[in-house]
Amino acid sequence: MKRKEYILLLTLALIQFTHVMDFMIIMPLGNQLMKLFEISPQQFGFIVSAYTITAGIVGFTGAFFVDNFDRKKILLACYLGFLLGTLACGFSPNYEFMLLARILTGAFGGLLSTILLSIVGDAIPFERRGTAMGVVTAGFSLASVFGVPFGNYLATQYNWHAPFFFIAGAGVFIAMLILKFVPFMSEHIQDKSRRPDMMGVIRRLAKNMNQRRALLLMGLMMMAQFSIIPFIAAYMEKNVGFTQLEVTYIYLFGGLCTVFSSPLVGRLADKIGKQKVYGIFAAISVVPLYLITNMAPQPIWMVLIVTSLFFIVISGRMVPAMALITSTAIPQNRGSFMSFNSSVQQLTAGVAAFIAGGIVTENASGQLENYEIVGYIAIVACIISIWAAFRIVSAEEYNASLEVKAPSADVKAG
């Protein structure tokens, strides 16, 4: 991979780091915020979900305008808006202000993921895109390994405001990197004949079976992940016997493993094929999905092996999956499609957590029950996702197949 490409990808990975850290850091601060703002667990849940729901809605509406702008300009605008929302979170004096600040942050954060993936899709050829996705995905791992533990440390040593100020301060430096290293990208807006209006965007997606399968793949992955993830910490404490400090080790070691595994998975996907690598990691993920949701008290080292494997395989699935998903759209329409994809990602994650919350209960002794049912649902979603992944082809292959079947049919899109 070229030096300029690596610098671009590292810049995007840093954006991803601050974006993910902002989303994740709110959860460990829950106990402090509930006491400070005198709010119930349900109200705190609104603070968490406000980000995801807003990101999903804005991701959907962004499909109708994101391809009308230069990638660099809209990336910088959205990132500055995201930093403004994060700063507002740090200054929040009460529950209502914090809720509005999370909505603002989610609005810009929802578009950030879309734009990052669109830039990767435009700047990196398909044959190296798996490697590129591995580098960008490492930003998520870095947030898990360094961002959340360090944010927790700042909150403990100073106050709950400090993590948000850290993200905002780091974001100013990253904004300068955007200005210097992210190139202007406007080629996708030159050919207006292939960029339809609002109804055209919807019609294009409705006619494009390939892209619908890509969205199905994303939804199934989120169902298999976010039905499990919200309850891991509580289950480990209540059912497996972990302390709060030991729960931190799950994210620390899991994130550390993915820092090294994600780039390797990306290169493997480029070498032997995106579908094959996705299928391998999705199949392996069935094991930790079952073990985590059926786990009895175990030695900490055994639990960390299982949870670290879980982190490796879920990030391992995401790398080839995102390379496949971005390939289903041509550059002129990639931003709008990735907005739909981001919307599906955010909303499905919220739905998965909501469904799991309705299944998992707490018994009289304080232990969680029915978590294994959630695990079985996640396993089924994971298995179906393998079928969806192997049914996805690139936009060029899909359009070529349509020309063979019906040369005059106006169903091309990308």
N, C-alpha and C positions, 0 to 999 in steps of 0.2 A: 504494500500500500504506500502511496506517495506521502511525502512529509507534510504537504499542505492538507491532505485529507486527514492525517492523524491529528494535526493541530485543530482542524475544524471539529473533528469528532470529540476531542478532549474538551473543547469549549462547550459543546452540546452536552457532554457528560456532566460537566460542572453545573450547567443549568438544571439538568435532571436531578443532581444532588440536592440543590437548594429547594427545588420543587417538591421532591419526595420527603426531605427532612421537614419541611413546613407542614406537609400533610400528616406525617407520622408523629411529630413531637407533641401534638395536642393530646394524644391518648395517654401517655404517662403523666401528663399534667392534670388529669381529671380530678384526682383527689384534692389537689390544691385549689383548683378553680371552683369546685363544688362548695368548698368551705368559704372561700373568699367572696364569691358572688351569692352565696346562700341559695343554691339551686339544687334541684333534685337530679338523680341519675338520668331521668328521662330528658330533662332540659339540657343536661350535658350531652346527651345523645343527639339532640338537635344541633348543637354546636359542631359535632363531628360530621353529621349527615348533611348539614347545610353546604359544606364544601363540595361533597360528592354530587349532590343533586344539582347544585348550580353549575358545576363543571359539566355535567351531562347535558343539561339544557343548553348551555352556551355552546358546547361542542356541536350540538345538532344545528343550532342557528348559524354557527360559523361556516357550515357547509355551503351556505348560500352567498358568502362574500369573501372567504379567505383566499380564493384563487384570483381575486381581482387585484392583489397587492404583491409587491416585491417581497420575497420571503424574509430577507434581512430586516426590512422596515417593519413588517408586522411582528416579527420575532422581538425586536427591540421594544416596540410599543407595548406588547403584551407582557414582556418581562418587567418593564418599569411599572406597569399597572399591578403586576403580581407583588413586586417589592413594596409598593405603596400599601397594598392590602396587608402584607405581613407586618409592616411598620405599624399600621393601625391596630393590629392584634396586640402588639407589644404595649401600646398606649391605652388599651381598653380599660375604662374605669368601672364598667358594670357588664352584666350579662347581655343586655340589649345591644350595647355597642360592640361587644365581642361577636355576637351573632351576625351583625351587619358586616363586620370586618371579615369574617370567614366567608360570607357570601361574596364579597368583593374579591377576596383572594381566589376563591373557587372559580369565579367568572373568568379571570385572566389565566389561572392555572389550567383550566379545561382546554383553552386554546393552545397553551404552550406545548402540550404533548403532541397535538395535531401538527403544529408547525415544525417541531423537531423531527418528527418522522418524515414529513414532506421534504425537508431539507436533505435528510439522508437519502431518501428515494431519488431526489433530483441530482445530488452531487456524487453519489457513489454508484458505479455500475452494478448490475444484478449479481455478477459473478463474485463480487467482493462485498456484497451487502450484508451477508451473514456476519462476516468479521466486523463490519461497521456497527451493526446492531449490538454485537457483543461488547464493543467499546462503550457505546452510549448506555447500554443496560448496566454497565459497571457503576454508573452514577447512583443507581438504586442500591447496589451493594455497599457503596461507600457511605450512603446515608444510614444504612443499617449498622455498619461496622463502627463508623466514627460519628456521624451526625446525631443519631438518637442518644447514644451514651454520653456524648459530649454535651448535648443540649440538656440532658438530665443533670449532668454535673453542674452546669451553669445555674440551672434552676435551684439546685440544692445549695450551692455555695453562695449564690446571690439572691435571686428571686425568679418568679415564673416569667417575668418580662424578658430576662436576659437571652433566652434562646431565639426569640423573635428578632431582637436587636442584632444578634450575631448573624442571622440569615440575611437581614437587610444590609448589614455592613459588607458581608461577603458578596452580596448581590451587586453592589456598586462596582467592585473590582471585576466581577464577571461581565457586567454590562460593558465595561471598557474592552474586555476580550472580544465581545460580540462586534463592537465597532471596528476592531483591528483585524480579526481573523475570519469572520463570517462574510463571505462574498455576497455582493448583490446578485439576486436571482430573479430575473424578470422574463426569462424566455417563455415561461409557461403562460404569460399573459399576452404574448405577441399574436398567437393564433386564436383569435376570438371565435372563429367558426366552430371550434371544438370545445368551447366553454359555454354551455347553455345557461339559460336564466334559471330562476328558482324552480319553476315547474319542470324545466328540463333536467335539473339535477335529480329531482325525485323520479321522473320518468326513466332516466338513465339507470338509476339504481334498481328500479322495479323490473326493468328488462334484462338486467345483467345478472344472470344466475351465478357467475363466478364471484362477483362481489358480494352477493347475498350469502354465499358459502363462507366467504372470508369473515363477514360479520357474525355468522353463526359460530365459526371457530373462536372468535374473540369472546362471544357471549358464553360459550361452553367453558372456556378456560377460566373466565372470571367466576362462573358458578362453582367450578371445581376448587378455586382458591379461596374466595372470600366468604364461602359458607363455612370454611374451616378456620381461617386466620383470626377473626375477631375473638374466638373463644379459646385460642391456644393458651394464652397467659392464665386465664381463669381456671382452665381445666388442669394445667400443670400445678397450680397452687392448691386447688381444692381437692383434686382426685389423685394426683401423682405424688404430692407432698413437697413440691418445690417452695423455697422461700422467694420473696420478691426479688432479691438480688440474684438468685439462681435463674430466674426467668430472664433476666437481662443477658445471661450467657447464651440463651437460645438465639437471640438476635445478633449478638456479637459474633459467635462462632459461625452461625449460618450465613451471615453477611460476609464474613471473612472468606468463607469457602467460595462464595459466588464471585468475589472479586477476581479470583483466579480461574474459576470454571467458566464464567460467561464468555470471555474472549476465546477460550479454547473451544467451546461449543460453537461459536461463530465460525471459526476456521474449519471445524469439522463439517458444519453445514455447507460451507462453500465447496468442500472437497468431495463429499459423498452424496450431497443432496439435502435440501431443506426438509422435504417430506419425510425422508428416512430418519433424519436426526430427531425431528419432532415425534415421530412414532415411537422411537426408542425411549426418549425421555418421558413421554406421556405414559407409556406402558410401565416403566420403572416407578413412576410417581404413584401408581396404585398401592405399592408396598407401604411407603410412609403415610399415605392417606388412611390406610386401614390401621396401621400400628398406632398412630397418634390418637385417633378417635376411639380406640379400644384399649388404651394403655392403663395398666394398673401401676401401683408404686414400684419404681425401678431405681437402680443406682443412677446417679446423675450422668455418669459417662455413657451409659447405654442410651439414655434419653437424648443426650446431645448428639449422638451418632444418628439417631432417627430423625431428629429435627433438622440437623445440618443437611442430611440427605434430602429432606423435604425442600429446603431452600435451594439446593443445587438443582433439583429436577424441575421446580416450578420456574426458576429463572432459565433453566436449560430449555424448557418448552417455549418460553416467551421469545427467545432469540430467533430461532428459525421461523416461528409463527409470524413475527413482525416482518421478517424479510419476505415471507410469502404474501402477507396481507398488503404490504406497500406495493408489491409487484402487480397487483390486480388493477391498478389505476395508471393511466398515462399521465405524463407530467402536467398537462393542461388542466387536468381534473383531480390531481392527486390530493391537493389541499382540501377540496370539498369532501372527497371520499374519506380521508383520514379524520375529518371532523365528525362524520357519521360514525366512524370506527371508535373515536374517542368517546362519543356520546354513548354508544353501546357499551363500551368498557366501563365507564363510570356508573351508568344506570344499572347494568347487570350486577356490578359489584354491590351496589346498594340493595338491590332486590335479593341477592344471595344472602347477605347479612340479615336482611329482614326475615326471610324464610327460615334461616337457621335459628334466629332469635325466637321464632314461634314454635320451634321444635324442641330446643334445649330447655330443660327445666332444672330447678334446684330442689333437692329433697330436704327432709327435715334436718339431716346432719350437715347440710351445707354443701354437699357434693352435687356436681352437674350430672344430669341424666339425659339419655337420648342423643348424646353426642355421636354415638356410633351410627345412628340413623342418618345424621348429616354426612358422616363419612361415606356411607353407601351411596347417597345421592351424588356426592362429589366424584366417586369412582365411576358411576354410570355416565356422568357428564364428561369425564375424562376419556372414557372409551369411545363415546360418540364423536368426540373432537378429533380422534385419530382418523375416523372415516372422512370428516369434513376436510382435514388437512390434505389428504391424498386426492381430494376432488378439486383442489385449487390449482390453477395454472396462471402464468403471467398474462397481462393484458394483451400483449402481442400474440401469444399463442391462442388466446380465447377469440380475439377478433379474426385471426387467420382461419380458425375452425368455422366461424360464422360465415366467412366468405365462401368457404367450400360448400357449406350446407345451403346458403341462400345468398348469392352474390349481391342481389339488389335490396336485401332487407336492411332497413335503417335501424339496426340494433347495436351497432358498435358504440362503445362508450369509453371504457377504461375509467 
